[in-house]
Amino acid sequence: MELKRALEILEYNKAMLTCDMSISRDPEHQDVSPDYYGKDAEDLYNAIVCVENYIKKAIPIGWIEEWLDKTTGTRDGEDISQLPEQLKFAIQMINLMEMEWEKASINSFV
């Protein structure tokens, strides 16, 4: 799924959470708990807003790698020994950040 489509789905569902469900739904036939459209809906709405904001501010690792390859004229895994020291340092720092992010994101979302 494309990120744009995922954000559209989140936006649509966020709007659905704010509509008045009591008019069109008979409580006896609801498949969800009575609080679903109360506090649970508010929590879900706030979670969607949080995720949308996080996604919109995030810089994808793939973009960083492409930028680095284009800027340095190298590809990931290629020998960088002939590059200037400052550029080698930058590449090493970005690679270190990527490894640390992967460790942090694995631990954060488990």
Backbone hydrogen bonds in HBPLUS format (Angstrom, degrees):
<---DONOR---> <-ACCEPTOR-->    atom                        ^
c    i                          cat <-CA-CA->   ^        H-A-AA   ^      H-
h    n   atom  resd res      DA  || num        DHA   H-A  angle D-A-AA Bond
n    s   type  num  typ     dist DA aas  dist angle  dist       angle   num
A0006-ALA N   A0002-GLU O   3.03 MM   4  6.38 158.0  2.08 152.7 159.4     1
A0007-LEU N   A0003-LEU O   2.92 MM   4  6.18 158.9  1.96 155.2 160.2     2
A0008-GLU N   A0004-LYS O   3.02 MM   4  6.29 147.0  2.13 140.6 150.0     3
A0009-ILE N   A0005-ARG O   2.96 MM   4  6.27 154.6  2.03 150.5 156.7     4
A0010-LEU N   A0006-ALA O   2.97 MM   4  6.27 159.9  2.01 149.3 154.7     5
A0011-GLU N   A0007-LEU O   2.92 MM   4  6.08 161.2  1.95 146.9 152.2     6
A0012-TYR N   A0008-GLU O   2.91 MM   4  6.12 158.9  1.95 148.6 154.2     7
A0013-ASN N   A0009-ILE O   2.95 MM   4  6.15 167.1  1.97 153.4 156.6     8
A0014-LYS N   A0010-LEU O   2.85 MM   4  5.99 147.0  1.95 146.5 156.4     9
A0015-ALA N   A0011-GLU O   3.03 MM   4  6.28 152.9  2.11 145.2 151.8    10
A0016-MET N   A0012-TYR O   2.94 MM   4  6.29 148.6  2.04 144.3 153.8    11
A0017-LEU N   A0013-ASN O   3.06 MM   4  6.26 143.5  2.20 140.3 148.6    12
A0018-THR N   A0015-ALA O   3.14 MM   3  5.37 142.5  2.28 101.8 112.2    13
A0019-CYS N   A0016-MET O   3.30 MM   3  5.42 160.0  2.34 103.2 109.1    14
A0025-ARG N   A0021-MET O   3.13 MM   4  6.04 125.2  2.44 151.4 165.1    15
A0029-HIS N   A0026-ASP O   2.90 MM   3  5.56 154.3  1.96 123.6 131.0    16
A0030-GLN N   A0027-PRO O   3.44 MM   3  5.30 172.0  2.44 103.7 104.8    17
A0036-TYR N   A0033-SER O   2.96 MM   3  5.38 163.8  1.99 117.4 122.8    18
A0038-GLY N   A0035-ASP O   2.80 MM   3  4.89 161.5  1.84 114.9 119.1    19
A0041-ALA N   A0036-TYR O   2.87 MM   5  5.56 106.9  2.41 123.9 141.6    20
A0042-GLU N   A0038-GLY O   3.03 MM   4  6.34 154.1  2.10 147.6 155.5    21
A0043-ASP N   A0039-LYS O   2.86 MM   4  6.13 160.1  1.90 153.4 158.5    22
A0044-LEU N   A0040-ASP O   2.89 MM   4  6.12 159.2  1.94 148.1 154.0    23
A0045-TYR N   A0041-ALA O   2.85 MM   4  6.00 160.8  1.88 149.7 155.0    24
A0046-ASN N   A0042-GLU O   2.95 MM   4  6.18 165.1  1.98 150.4 154.1    25
A0047-ALA N   A0043-ASP O   2.89 MM   4  6.12 147.7  2.00 144.2 153.7    26
A0048-ILE N   A0044-LEU O   2.93 MM   4  6.18 155.7  1.99 150.4 156.4    27
A0049-VAL N   A0045-TYR O   3.00 MM   4  6.33 160.7  2.04 153.0 157.9    28
A0050-CYS N   A0046-ASN O   2.98 MM   4  6.15 158.2  2.03 143.8 149.8    29
A0051-VAL N   A0047-ALA O   2.94 MM   4  6.18 164.7  1.97 153.4 156.6    30
A0052-GLU N   A0048-ILE O   2.87 MM   4  6.03 163.3  1.89 153.8 158.9    31
A0053-ASN N   A0049-VAL O   2.99 MM   4  6.16 165.1  2.01 150.8 154.5    32
A0054-TYR N   A0050-CYS O   2.97 MM   4  6.17 157.7  2.02 147.8 154.4    33
A0055-ILE N   A0051-VAL O   2.87 MM   4  6.04 167.2  1.89 155.1 158.2    34
A0056-LYS N   A0052-GLU O   2.96 MM   4  6.12 163.2  1.99 151.5 156.2    35
A0057-LYS N   A0053-ASN O   3.12 MM   4  6.23 140.2  2.28 142.1 151.3    36
A0058-ALA N   A0054-TYR O   3.02 MM   4  6.03 127.6  2.30 144.0 157.4    37
A0058-ALA N   A0055-ILE O   3.31 MM   3  5.20 140.5  2.48  95.4 106.2    38
A0063-TRP N   A0060-PRO O   3.04 MM   3  5.30 123.3  2.37 102.4 115.9    39
A0064-ILE N   A0060-PRO O   3.16 MM   4  6.58 156.2  2.22 150.1 156.7    40
A0065-GLU N   A0061-ILE O   2.92 MM   4  6.22 161.8  1.95 156.5 161.0    41
A0066-GLU N   A0062-GLY O   2.99 MM   4  6.20 161.1  2.03 147.0 152.1    42
A0067-TRP N   A0063-TRP O   2.88 MM   4  6.03 162.1  1.91 151.1 156.4    43
A0068-LEU N   A0064-ILE O   2.88 MM   4  6.06 160.9  1.91 151.4 156.5    44
A0069-ASP N   A0065-GLU O   2.91 MM   4  6.12 162.3  1.94 150.3 155.1    45
A0070-LYS N   A0066-GLU O   2.90 MM   4  6.09 163.4  1.93 151.5 156.2    46
A0071-THR N   A0067-TRP O   2.82 MM   4  5.93 160.1  1.86 150.7 156.9    47
A0072-THR N   A0068-LEU O   2.88 MM   4  5.92 160.8  1.92 150.4 155.1    48
A0073-GLY N   A0069-ASP O   2.79 MM   4  5.45 131.4  2.03 136.7 148.4    49
A0078-GLU N   A0075-ARG O   3.02 MM   3  5.59 164.1  2.04 139.8 141.2    50
A0083-LEU N   A0080-ILE O   3.06 MM   3  5.51 161.3  2.10 115.3 121.3    51
A0087-LEU N   A0084-PRO O   3.08 MM   3  5.43 120.1  2.46 106.2 120.3    52
A0088-LYS N   A0084-PRO O   2.99 MM   4  6.33 159.1  2.04 156.3 163.1    53
A0089-PHE N   A0085-GLU O   2.89 MM   4  6.10 160.4  1.93 152.5 157.7    54
A0090-ALA N   A0086-GLN O   3.01 MM   4  6.24 155.8  2.07 142.3 148.7    55
A0091-ILE N   A0087-LEU O   2.95 MM   4  6.20 160.6  1.99 150.9 155.8    56
A0092-GLN N   A0088-LYS O   2.91 MM   4  6.14 163.2  1.94 152.3 157.0    57
A0093-MET N   A0089-PHE O   2.89 MM   4  6.11 156.2  1.94 150.3 157.0    58
A0094-ILE N   A0090-ALA O   2.97 MM   4  6.19 163.1  2.00 151.4 155.6    59
A0095-ASN N   A0091-ILE O   2.93 MM   4  6.13 161.4  1.96 151.5 157.0    60
A0096-LEU N   A0092-GLN O   2.88 MM   4  6.06 152.7  1.96 144.6 152.3    61
A0097-MET N   A0093-MET O   2.85 MM   4  6.10 160.5  1.88 150.9 156.1    62
A0098-GLU N   A0094-ILE O   2.94 MM   4  6.15 156.2  2.00 147.1 153.5    63
A0099-MET N   A0095-ASN O   3.01 MM   4  6.29 159.3  2.06 147.1 152.0    64
A0100-GLU N   A0096-LEU O   2.92 MM   4  6.15 164.6  1.95 154.7 159.0    65
A0101-TRP N   A0097-MET O   2.82 MM   4  5.98 154.7  1.88 148.8 156.2    66
A0102-GLU N   A0098-GLU O   2.97 MM   4  6.20 159.5  2.01 148.7 153.8    67
A0103-LYS N   A0099-MET O   3.07 MM   4  6.38 158.0  2.12 147.5 153.1    68
A0104-ALA N   A0100-GLU O   2.88 MM   4  6.07 165.9  1.90 151.2 155.5    69
A0105-SER N   A0101-TRP O   2.72 MM   4  5.84 164.1  1.75 157.1 161.3    70
A0106-ILE N   A0102-GLU O   3.03 MM   4  6.06 151.7  2.12 141.2 148.3    71
A0107-ASN N   A0103-LYS O   3.13 MM   4  6.34 161.1  2.17 148.1 152.9    72
A0108-SER N   A0104-ALA O   2.88 MM   4  5.97 141.5  2.02 142.9 154.4    73
A0109-PHE N   A0105-SER O   3.19 MM   4  6.10 147.8  2.30 141.8 146.4    74
